[in-house]
Amino acid sequence: MEPTDQDITETSIRSRRERHLPRHLSDYEVGYEPQLQDEPPKALSHALERWANETRATSVRNERTHQSHSSRRQASEGRAPSEGIQEAILQENIQRLELEELKRQVLEDCNADLECQRLTTQAREAQRLQQEALEAREAIAKRLDRQRLLKRKEKEPHSFKSQRVRVHIAVHRLQGASALYRR
């Protein structure tokens, strides 16, 4: 492939641009010099080669993934009847184990409820007995208070009687004195 006039003008324009960089790029050095050969630069060919390899690898991965999904789908569609039966038996066993576990938990809950009811009944009985003991204690305290009061009253009537006698004597003396006074 021979360079055409258009290629030469593009190269010369490019070269002129590279020789006289814009001011904002004047601090940078440009190490690229265009080649007028048919071969691409080594760095470019290396990059192209790497890109091609990655593209191929990606397409191979996609192909493998597709094949894997296809083979799985075909395998699941083409299962032998015994595999389906085995899977059903396995599912049944799992469900049976889950049911047994659930029954065990229900039984434990029932036992816990019964124990709770027993303890509640026992606590109520203890409260009732405590209340009865408190009432009996109060009754005994009242009885003792009455007995003390009776004893006190029994002692008081003697002193009251003696006071009554004294009053009676005093009244009698007054009556006798008033009778003497009337005469």
C-alpha positions in Angstrom: 0.0 0.0 0.0 1.5 3.2 -1.2 0.9 6.5 0.6 -1.5 8.7 -1.2 -1.6 12.4 -1.4 -4.2 12.5 1.3 -2.0 10.4 3.6 1.0 12.7 3.0 -1.0 15.9 3.7 -2.4 14.3 6.9 1.1 13.3 8.0 2.5 16.7 7.2 -0.4 18.4 9.0 0.1 16.1 11.9 3.8 16.7 11.9 3.4 20.5 11.8 1.0 20.2 14.8 3.5 18.2 16.7 6.3 20.6 15.9 4.4 23.7 16.9 2.3 22.6 19.9 -0.3 24.9 21.3 0.9 27.0 24.2 -1.0 25.0 26.9 0.9 21.9 25.8 4.3 23.5 25.4 5.6 22.1 28.7 5.1 18.5 27.4 7.5 16.6 25.3 6.1 14.5 22.5 8.0 11.4 21.8 5.7 10.2 19.0 6.9 10.5 15.5 4.6 9.3 12.8 5.9 6.4 10.7 5.1 6.2 7.1 5.4 2.4 7.0 2.6 -0.1 6.7 3.5 -1.8 10.0 1.8 -0.3 13.1 4.1 0.7 16.0 5.1 -2.1 18.4 3.2 -0.5 21.3 0.1 -0.3 19.1 0.4 -3.8 17.8 0.9 -5.1 21.4 -2.3 -3.2 22.5 -4.2 -4.5 19.6 -3.0 -8.0 20.3 -4.0 -7.8 24.0 -7.4 -6.4 23.0 -8.0 -9.3 20.6 -7.0 -11.8 23.2 -9.4 -10.3 25.8 -12.2 -10.3 23.2 -11.6 -13.9 22.4 -11.4 -14.8 26.1 -14.6 -13.0 26.8 -16.4 -14.7 23.9 -15.0 -18.1 25.0 -16.3 -17.5 28.6 -19.7 -16.4 27.3 -19.8 -19.6 25.1 -18.8 -21.8 28.1 -21.4 -20.1 30.3 -24.1 -20.6 27.6 -23.1 -24.3 27.2 -23.1 -24.8 31.0 -26.6 -23.4 31.3 -27.8 -25.3 28.3 -26.4 -28.6 29.6 -28.0 -28.0 33.0 -31.3 -27.2 31.4 -31.0 -30.3 29.3 -30.0 -32.4 32.3 -32.9 -31.1 34.4 -35.4 -31.7 31.5 -34.0 -35.2 30.8 -33.9 -36.5 34.4 -34.6 -40.1 34.9 -37.9 -40.9 36.7 -35.9 -42.5 39.5 -34.2 -39.1 40.2 -37.6 -37.5 40.6 -38.8 -40.2 42.9 -35.6 -39.9 45.0 -36.1 -36.2 45.2 -39.7 -36.6 46.3 -38.7 -39.1 48.9 -36.0 -36.7 50.1 -38.5 -33.9 50.3 -41.0 -36.2 52.2 -38.2 -37.1 54.7 -37.3 -33.4 55.2 -41.0 -32.6 55.8 -41.4 -35.5 58.2 -38.4 -34.4 60.2 -39.7 -30.8 60.3 -43.1 -32.1 61.4 -41.5 -34.2 64.2 -39.5 -31.2 65.3 -42.6 -29.1 65.4 -44.5 -31.8 67.4 -41.6 -31.9 69.9 -41.7 -28.1 70.3 -45.5 -28.2 70.8 -45.1 -30.9 73.4 -42.4 -28.9 75.2 -44.7 -25.8 75.1 -47.6 -27.9 76.5 -45.4 -29.2 79.3 -44.2 -25.7 80.1 -47.8 -24.4 80.2 -48.8 -27.3 82.6 -45.8 -26.5 84.8 -46.8 -22.8 84.7 -50.4 -23.6 85.7 -49.2 -25.9 88.5 -46.9 -23.2 89.9 -49.6 -20.6 89.6 -52.0 -22.8 91.5 -49.3 -23.5 94.1 -48.7 -19.7 94.5 -52.4 -19.0 94.9 -52.7 -21.7 97.6 -49.7 -20.2 99.4 -51.3 -16.7 99.2 -54.6 -18.1 100.6 -52.7 -19.9 103.5 -50.8 -16.7 104.2 -54.1 -14.7 104.2 -55.7 -17.2 106.6 -52.6 -17.1 108.9 -52.8 -13.3 108.9 -56.5 -13.3 109.7 -55.9 -15.9 112.5 -53.1 -13.7 113.9 -55.4 -10.6 113.9 -58.2 -12.7 115.6 -55.8 -13.8 118.3 -54.5 -10.2 118.8 -58.1 -9.0 119.2 -58.9 -11.8 121.7 -55.8 -10.9 123.7 -56.8 -7.2 123.7 -60.3 -8.1 124.9 -58.8 -10.3 127.7 -56.5 -7.5 128.8 -59.4 -5.0 128.8 -61.6 -7.4 130.8 -58.8 -7.9 133.3 -58.5 -4.1 133.6 -62.2 -3.7 134.0 -62.3 -6.5 136.6 -59.7 -4.5 138.6 -61.4 -1.2 138.1 -64.8 -2.2 139.5 -63.1 -2.9 142.9 -61.7 0.5 143.0 -65.0 1.9 141.6 -66.9 0.0 144.3 -64.6 1.4 146.9 -65.2 4.9 145.5 -68.9 4.2 145.5 -68.8 3.2 149.1 -66.9 6.3 150.0 -69.4 8.4 148.1 -72.3 6.6 149.7 -70.7 7.2 153.1 -70.2 10.8 152.3 -73.8 11.2 151.2 -75.0 9.4 154.2 -73.0 11.7 156.5 -74.4 14.7 154.7 -77.9 13.4 155.2 -77.2 12.8 158.8 -75.8 16.2 159.2 -78.7 17.8 157.4 -81.1 15.9 159.6 -79.3 17.3 162.7 -79.5 20.7 161.2 -83.2 20.5 160.7 -83.9 19.6 164.3 
